[in-house]
Amino acid sequence: MMEWHLGVSQEEAEKICATEYGGSISYPKLRELYTRYLDRANRLADPEDPGEAEELERVRIFCLKCYLLYLVGCLLFGDRSNKRIELVYMTTMEDGYAGMRNYSLGGMTLAYLYGELAEACLPKDRALGGSMTLLTIRNL
């Protein structure tokens, strides 16, 4: 999945999965990938060769997917440690931004928050995952 959506090699994907928590990626690693693709896109900014133009488009898509995954992880589906994002959310980006429109991110976020609230009510838990901004209630 990481190879297809984030453009990493098989070896790098295995290394990430070995050092991370299975089906997730840390925010620093995601930022590293984003920075790598952004630098590569800047170097290919004015391609003269059609092959370079194709490479630039591919790199821009990977850069965009890294950024969107970071936003989804930080703003909507943050875990309790606030250190990593689950890779399953990459499936919502199957067709880039156009693919994300097919999902009800509001409903997914609400269900995720309800699940996190249910777990946070247990005596053994001391942390709450999810978007605290969306849980904030403002008195009018």
Summary of the structure (lengths in Angstrom):
residues: 140
radius of gyration: 17.5
end to end distance: 45.3
largest distance: 62.1
contacts: 357
relative contact order: 0.12
helix: 64%
strand: 4%
